[in-house]
């Protein structure tokens, strides 16, 4: 049955679709979600309280010859976790790590540009990276709010190492000074306000 789903913290179109047995594109591109798509732009970044329309499921039938083996591939799964590590403006290359996602552990190395890339389930909620030097990084997957929201700015500045305070959506004087510092570090006009150029740079540097 069709429904209107209210987004919770940690949701994205991919996790919502996966939980209900849909392709993400089916929901994201549905006409009833046109306004949401235009507002948020990115299916990976929704805001708690957003409303997503979930259509009725449609049965798809296939006719195949008997006594044969057929393979069907489910689209849109898995998704990919991508994190780049930079130290003193240089990528952290070939660093061994252990990655645990929702309790499932794997090992690898950062690539030549400092990236960790790992396939994950669309509804994965947490990840922990432990590097060979003992440093750790914990992530709450899907918790990044849209860049146009103050909480989204705080989350991205936190990821980039500019901000260590609470993700509370409050644009305090201290927060404005941190935004100015980020702007100055990226050759942007230091206004303390999240204008279009600042938002675009935050999205570019965090990948979301």
C-alpha positions, 0 to 999 in steps of 0.5 A: 500500500502506498504511504507517506514516510517521514524521514528520520535521522540516518535515513536516505532514499537508498535505505528507505527503498532497500527496507521496502524492496524498491529500487532507489530510483523508483522512489526518488524519481516518482512524480510525487517526490518531485518537490523533495528531489528539487529541494534536497538534490541528493538522495543520500542527504535528507533532513529529518521531517522530510516526507517521502512518498512510497508507491504501491509495489508493481509485480514484474513477471518473466517468462523463461524456458524450463530446465535452464539456469538464469541469473538476475541482478538486483540494481542499486545494491550495494552502495559504496562508502568513500572517505578521503584522509588528508594530513597537512594537505597531503593524502594519507597513502597506503595506510593499512586499516581495519573497517567494521561496518555494522559489526562486519569486519574487513581489511585494506589500505588507503589508495594513492589519493588517501581514499577508503572505498568499500561496498556497503548495504544501503541501510548500514548505520555505523562504521569504525576505521582503525588504522595501523598507527592506532588512530580511529575514526567512527562514522554514523552513516546517513546522519549528514543533514543537507548542506543548506541547513545549519546542522548540515554545515556543522556536520561537514565542518566536523568531518573536515576538522574545523568544528568539534562542537554539537550538531545542534543546528544553531548558528552562534557567533562562534559558529560564524567564526568557524565558517569564516576560518573555513572560508579563509582556508579555501580562498572564499569571501570570509562572511561567516554566512553559508552562501552558495560558494561556501555550500558548494565547497563544503559539498565538494570537499566532503563528497556529500 
